[in-house]
Amino acid sequence: MRYTILLIRNLEDLRKTGVWCLEVNEFGEGEFDSSELGVHGWLLRAFKPLILPLIASSDPSIVERSTLTQYLSPQHYYVCTLTAVDDELQPKHLDTKERGWMPPLVRVGSDFLAELDRSTRCFAPSDVQLCYDQPEDTLIKLLRRVIIKDHDGQHVDCFYRKFEYRHHQVLARKQLDVLKKVIQAQIPPPPGTYICRLHGVVMEADRFVGMLFIWIDNKGVLSEARAAKSSPKLRQRWTTQISRSLDTLHSNGIIWRVASAERVLIDKDDNA
């Protein structure tokens, strides 16, 4: 049997805030799909009977005015459980407010803040607007795409990546140090290299909330299935591009934290 605590936030106040989010804590034996999207997709199907009645009268269009502030600090939430009895999933509400969840914030020192401020921009959660392809996606999908305003007032699409709970100050600093080196080394843009580039960080006082990367329109990751159905010429192109990007990073003393095929994006023009 598997027991999962699912936090569905802002259900009562959805008409005012238009913000939804799933937070998951897992307990017990068994394994999910290793991808976060796989976990949430599975949970969405399992909790659909509970979620649909709660969203029937909501107005998803309100999300257009919502920011990361509402996403991180909801006023209302429900706590639900999911149990399995004789291979049958049984979702239900819990009459509790013990949600066991806190915003993923990482506190850092003033010296590192000053150093970071010289390398990239810092945004407040209220500066980050939520963005989804379709209004109904806001009801359940994980936050990925956001919009911020640049120096000239132009809107910039970014990929939002939160700091995970397991990240503490040392790990956060190591990760940001790598991204800062990429900026300082002036790594050439495409077609010289194809890498994710940090546009800024989201901060609340002296605490990190998340990172903002320049948005890449993509077809998905370089999975085994994608590679298998692609032509030899295209696979060779990807090999060349990945090797060139890694060689450029390594020659500048930059070692990516985690490197694997599953972390390689294929953009809309079939570049890796």
DRENSE-395248 format. One line per 4 residues: their letters; for each residue x, y, z of N, C-alpha, C. Coordinates in steps of 0.2 Angstrom, whole numbers. Layout:
a = X,Y,Z,X,Y,Z,X,Y,Z | ...;
//
This chain:
mryt = 4,-6,0,0,0,0,4,6,0 | 2,11,-3,6,18,-4,1,23,-1 | 5,27,3,1,33,6,4,40,4 | 0,44,1,3,50,-1,-1,56,2;
illi = 2,61,4,-1,67,6,-1,72,0 | -7,74,-2,-7,79,-8,-10,85,-5 | -6,91,-6,-9,97,-4,-11,101,-10 | -18,103,-11,-21,106,-16,-22,113,-13;
rnle = -19,118,-16,-20,125,-12,-24,130,-16 | -27,134,-12,-31,140,-14,-38,137,-18 | -41,132,-15,-47,130,-18,-53,134,-16 | -53,136,-10,-58,140,-7,-58,147,-10;
dlrk = -52,149,-11,-52,156,-13,-50,157,-21 | -51,152,-25,-49,152,-32,-52,157,-36 | -58,159,-34,-61,165,-38,-57,171,-37 | -54,172,-31,-50,178,-30,-43,178,-33;
tgvw = -40,172,-32,-33,172,-33,-31,168,-40 | -35,163,-41,-34,160,-48,-28,156,-48 | -25,154,-42,-19,150,-42,-20,143,-39 | -17,139,-42,-17,132,-40,-10,129,-40;
clev = -9,124,-35,-2,121,-35,-3,114,-32 | 1,110,-34,1,103,-30,8,103,-27 | 8,101,-20,14,99,-17,13,92,-14 | 19,88,-15,18,81,-13,23,79,-8;
nefg = 21,75,-3,26,72,1,24,64,1 | 29,60,0,28,53,-1,30,49,5 | 26,44,6,28,39,12,27,32,10 | 31,28,13,29,21,12,33,17,6;
egef = 32,11,5,36,7,0,33,9,-7 | 38,7,-12,36,8,-19,39,14,-22 | 39,15,-29,42,20,-32,37,23,-38 | 38,29,-39,35,33,-44,39,33,-50;
dsse = 36,36,-56,40,38,-61,46,43,-58 | 52,43,-61,57,47,-58,56,54,-60 | 52,56,-65,51,63,-67,45,66,-62 | 46,72,-61,41,76,-57,35,76,-60;
lgvh = 35,77,-67,29,77,-71,25,71,-71 | 29,65,-71,26,59,-70,22,58,-64 | 25,60,-58,22,60,-52,15,64,-52 | 15,70,-54,10,74,-54,4,72,-59;
gwll = 6,69,-64,1,67,-69,-2,61,-66 | 1,57,-63,-2,51,-60,-7,53,-54 | -5,58,-50,-9,60,-45,-15,64,-47 | -14,68,-53,-20,71,-56,-25,66,-58;
rafk = -23,61,-61,-28,56,-63,-32,53,-57 | -28,51,-51,-30,48,-45,-35,53,-41 | -34,59,-41,-38,64,-37,-43,68,-41 | -43,66,-48,-48,69,-52,-55,69,-49;
plil = -58,64,-46,-65,64,-44,-66,69,-38 | -60,71,-34,-61,76,-29,-60,83,-32 | -56,83,-37,-54,90,-39,-59,93,-44 | -63,89,-48,-67,92,-53,-73,95,-49;
plia = -76,93,-44,-82,97,-41,-79,103,-38 | -73,103,-35,-70,109,-32,-69,115,-37 | -68,113,-43,-66,118,-48,-72,120,-53 | -77,117,-52,-83,118,-57,-85,125,-57;
ssdp = -85,129,-52,-87,136,-52,-82,141,-52 | -76,138,-54,-70,143,-54,-69,147,-60 | -65,152,-60,-64,156,-66,-57,156,-67 | -54,152,-72,-47,151,-73,-44,158,-76;
sive = -48,162,-79,-45,168,-82,-42,172,-77 | -44,172,-71,-41,176,-66,-33,175,-65 | -31,169,-67,-24,168,-66,-19,173,-70 | -22,176,-75,-18,181,-79,-15,187,-74;
rstl = -18,188,-69,-16,193,-64,-12,190,-58 | -11,184,-58,-8,181,-52,0,181,-53 | 3,181,-47,10,181,-47,13,176,-43 | 19,175,-42,22,170,-38,21,171,-31;
tqyl = 19,177,-29,17,178,-22,11,174,-20 | 6,174,-24,0,170,-22,2,163,-22 | 6,161,-27,8,154,-28,11,151,-22 | 16,155,-19,20,153,-14,16,153,-7;
spqh = 12,158,-6,9,160,0,1,159,0 | -2,154,-1,-9,153,-2,-13,154,5 | -19,157,4,-23,158,10,-27,152,12 | -29,148,7,-33,142,8,-30,136,5;
yyvc = -31,130,8,-29,124,5,-33,118,8 | -32,113,4,-35,107,6,-30,102,7 | -30,97,12,-26,92,12,-30,85,11 | -27,81,6,-30,75,4,-26,69,5;
tlta = -29,63,6,-25,57,6,-27,53,0 | -22,48,-1,-23,43,-7,-21,37,-4 | -26,32,-3,-24,25,-1,-26,20,-6 | -23,14,-6,-25,9,-11,-27,3,-7;
vdde = -33,1,-8,-36,-5,-5,-38,-10,-10 | -35,-16,-10,-36,-21,-16,-35,-18,-23 | -30,-15,-24,-28,-12,-30,-33,-6,-32 | -37,-4,-28,-42,2,-29,-40,8,-26;
lqpk = -39,14,-30,-37,20,-27,-43,23,-23 | -41,26,-17,-47,29,-14,-45,36,-11 | -46,41,-15,-44,48,-13,-49,51,-8 | -47,55,-3,-52,58,1,-49,64,5;
hldt = -53,69,7,-51,75,10,-50,73,17 | -45,76,20,-43,76,27,-46,82,31 | -49,81,37,-51,87,41,-45,89,45 | -40,92,42,-34,94,46,-31,100,42;
kerg = -27,104,46,-24,110,43,-16,109,44 | -14,102,46,-7,101,46,-5,99,40 | -3,104,36,-1,102,29,6,100,28 | 11,101,33,18,99,33,21,102,27;
wmpp = 20,108,25,23,111,19,25,118,20 | 31,120,18,34,127,19,37,129,12 | 36,135,10,39,138,4,47,136,4 | 49,134,-2,56,132,-3,61,138,-3;
lvrv = 62,140,3,67,146,4,74,144,6 | 79,147,4,86,146,6,89,152,8 | 91,153,14,94,159,17,101,159,15 | 103,165,13,111,166,11,113,172,15;
gsdf = 120,173,15,123,178,18,123,185,14 | 125,190,17,125,197,13,130,197,8 | 136,194,10,142,194,5,140,190,-2 | 137,185,-1,135,181,-7,129,185,-11;
lael = 125,188,-7,120,192,-10,123,198,-15 | 128,201,-12,131,207,-15,135,204,-21 | 138,198,-21,141,195,-26,137,193,-32 | 131,190,-30,126,188,-35,123,194,-38;
drst = 122,200,-35,119,205,-38,123,208,-43 | 130,207,-43,134,210,-48,134,205,-54 | 131,199,-54,131,195,-59,125,194,-63 | 119,195,-59,113,194,-62,107,198,-59;
rcfa = 101,198,-61,96,202,-58,92,198,-53 | 90,202,-48,86,199,-42,79,201,-43 | 74,197,-43,67,198,-43,63,196,-37 | 58,200,-35,54,199,-30,48,194,-32;
psdv = 45,190,-28,40,185,-31,34,189,-34 | 33,195,-32,27,199,-35,29,202,-42 | 36,201,-44,38,203,-50,37,198,-55 | 35,192,-53,35,186,-57,28,184,-59;
qlcy = 26,185,-65,19,183,-67,18,176,-69 | 13,172,-67,12,165,-69,9,165,-76 | 11,160,-80,10,159,-87,8,152,-89 | 2,151,-91,1,144,-94,-2,145,-101;
dqpe = -1,139,-105,-3,139,-112,-11,140,-112 | -15,136,-108,-22,136,-108,-24,138,-101 | -30,142,-100,-32,144,-93,-33,138,-89 | -36,132,-92,-38,127,-87,-31,123,-85;
dtli = -26,124,-88,-19,121,-85,-18,124,-78 | -20,130,-77,-18,133,-70,-21,129,-64 | -26,125,-66,-30,122,-60,-26,116,-57 | -21,114,-61,-18,108,-59,-10,107,-61;
kllr = -8,110,-66,-2,109,-69,4,112,-65 | 10,109,-65,15,112,-61,17,119,-65 | 20,123,-61,22,130,-63,29,129,-67 | 29,131,-73,35,130,-77,37,137,-80;
rvii = 32,140,-84,33,146,-87,31,152,-84 | 35,157,-83,33,164,-80,35,169,-84 | 33,175,-83,34,181,-87,37,187,-82 | 42,190,-84,45,195,-80,46,201,-84;
kdhd = 47,207,-82,49,213,-86,56,214,-85 | 59,216,-91,66,217,-92,67,224,-90 | 74,227,-91,75,233,-89,71,238,-93 | 70,237,-100,67,241,-104,59,241,-104;
gqhv = 57,237,-99,49,236,-98,47,231,-103 | 51,227,-107,48,222,-111,47,215,-107 | 42,212,-109,41,205,-106,46,200,-108 | 48,196,-104,53,191,-105,50,184,-102;
dcfy = 49,179,-107,47,173,-104,53,169,-101 | 52,166,-95,57,162,-92,54,155,-89 | 59,151,-89,57,145,-85,59,145,-78 | 54,144,-74,55,145,-67,57,138,-63;
rkfe = 62,138,-60,64,132,-56,65,134,-49 | 61,131,-45,61,132,-37,67,129,-34 | 69,131,-29,74,128,-25,71,122,-21 | 73,116,-22,70,110,-18,71,111,-11;
yrhh = 67,107,-7,68,107,0,74,105,2 | 77,100,-1,84,97,1,89,102,0 | 88,107,-4,94,112,-5,95,116,1 | 101,116,3,102,121,9,107,126,6;
qvla = 110,130,10,114,136,8,120,134,4 | 123,128,6,129,126,3,128,124,-4 | 123,120,-5,121,117,-11,118,122,-16 | 114,127,-13,112,132,-17,117,137,-20;
rkql = 122,138,-16,128,142,-18,132,139,-23 | 133,132,-23,137,129,-28,133,129,-34 | 127,128,-34,123,128,-40,123,135,-44 | 122,140,-40,122,147,-42,129,149,-44;
dvlk = 134,147,-41,141,148,-43,143,146,-50 | 140,140,-52,141,137,-59,137,142,-64 | 131,144,-62,128,148,-67,131,155,-67 | 134,157,-62,137,164,-62,143,163,-66;
kviq = 147,158,-66,153,157,-70,151,157,-78 | 145,154,-79,143,154,-86,142,161,-89 | 139,166,-84,138,173,-86,145,176,-87 | 149,175,-82,156,179,-82,160,177,-88;
aqip = 160,170,-90,164,168,-95,162,170,-102 | 156,173,-102,153,175,-109,153,170,-114 | 150,164,-112,149,158,-116,145,161,-122 | 148,159,-128,144,161,-134,137,159,-135;
pppg = 133,163,-138,126,160,-139,126,156,-145 | 120,153,-146,119,148,-152,121,152,-158 | 124,149,-163,125,141,-163,132,139,-160 | 135,144,-157,141,142,-154,140,137,-148;
tyic = 136,138,-144,134,134,-138,126,134,-137 | 124,128,-135,117,128,-134,116,126,-126 | 115,131,-122,115,129,-115,109,133,-112 | 107,131,-106,102,135,-102,105,141,-99;
rlhg = 102,147,-99,106,153,-97,101,156,-91 | 105,158,-86,101,161,-80,100,168,-82 | 93,170,-81,91,177,-82,91,181,-76 | 89,177,-70,89,180,-64,87,175,-58;
vvme = 87,178,-52,84,174,-47,79,177,-43 | 74,173,-40,69,176,-36,71,176,-29 | 70,182,-26,72,182,-19,66,185,-15 | 66,183,-8,62,186,-3,66,188,2;
adrf = 67,195,3,72,197,8,79,194,7 | 82,191,12,88,187,11,88,180,9 | 82,178,6,81,171,5,80,170,-2 | 83,164,-5,81,162,-12,75,159,-12;
vgml = 71,160,-18,65,157,-19,66,152,-25 | 69,154,-30,70,150,-36,74,154,-41 | 75,151,-47,79,153,-52,75,154,-59 | 77,159,-63,73,161,-69,78,160,-75;
fiwi = 77,155,-79,81,154,-85,77,156,-91 | 81,158,-96,78,160,-102,74,155,-105 | 68,156,-107,63,151,-110,66,148,-116 | 65,141,-117,67,138,-123,61,134,-126;
dnkg = 59,136,-132,53,133,-135,56,126,-137 | 53,120,-134,57,114,-135,51,109,-137 | 54,103,-139,50,97,-141,50,92,-136 | 55,93,-131,55,88,-125,63,86,-124;
vlse = 64,81,-120,71,80,-118,73,74,-123 | 80,73,-123,83,69,-128,83,62,-124 | 77,59,-125,75,52,-122,78,47,-127 | 78,41,-124,80,35,-129,75,34,-134;
araa = 69,35,-133,64,34,-138,64,39,-144 | 66,46,-142,67,51,-147,73,50,-151 | 78,47,-148,85,46,-151,84,40,-156 | 80,35,-154,79,29,-158,75,30,-164;
kssp = 70,35,-164,66,37,-170,69,42,-174 | 75,45,-172,78,50,-176,83,48,-181 | 84,52,-186,89,49,-191,96,49,-189 | 100,45,-192,107,46,-190,110,52,-191;
klrq = 108,56,-196,111,63,-197,109,67,-191 | 103,67,-189,101,71,-184,104,69,-177 | 105,63,-176,109,61,-170,116,63,-170 | 119,63,-176,126,65,-176,126,73,-175;
rwtt = 121,77,-177,121,84,-176,120,85,-168 | 116,81,-165,115,82,-158,122,81,-154 | 125,75,-156,132,73,-153,137,79,-154 | 137,82,-160,142,87,-161,140,94,-157;
qisr = 134,95,-157,132,101,-153,133,100,-145 | 131,94,-143,132,93,-135,140,93,-134 | 144,90,-138,151,90,-137,154,97,-137 | 152,101,-142,154,108,-142,153,112,-136;
sldt = 146,111,-134,144,115,-128,148,113,-122 | 149,106,-121,152,104,-115,160,106,-115 | 163,105,-121,170,107,-122,171,115,-120 | 166,119,-122,167,126,-121,166,127,-113;
lhsn = 161,124,-110,160,125,-103,167,122,-99 | 169,116,-101,175,113,-97,181,117,-98 | 182,120,-104,188,125,-105,188,131,-101 | 182,133,-99,181,138,-94,181,136,-87;
giiw = 182,130,-86,182,128,-79,175,127,-76 | 170,126,-80,163,125,-78,161,118,-79 | 159,115,-73,157,108,-73,149,108,-71 | 145,106,-76,138,106,-74,137,101,-69;
rvas = 132,103,-64,131,99,-58,128,92,-60 | 124,91,-64,121,84,-66,121,84,-74 | 124,79,-77,124,79,-84,121,72,-86 | 116,72,-90,113,66,-93,109,67,-99;
aerv = 107,62,-103,103,63,-109,96,66,-107 | 93,64,-101,87,66,-99,87,74,-98 | 92,77,-97,93,84,-95,94,88,-101 | 95,85,-107,96,88,-113,89,90,-117;
lidk = 88,96,-118,82,98,-122,83,98,-129 | 78,97,-133,78,97,-140,74,103,-142 | 76,109,-144,72,114,-146,68,114,-152 | 64,119,-153,59,118,-159,62,117,-166;
ddna = 69,119,-166,73,119,-172,77,112,-172 | 76,108,-168,80,102,-167,87,103,-165 | 88,108,-161,95,108,-158,95,106,-151 | 101,103,-150,102,100,-143,106,104,-139;
//
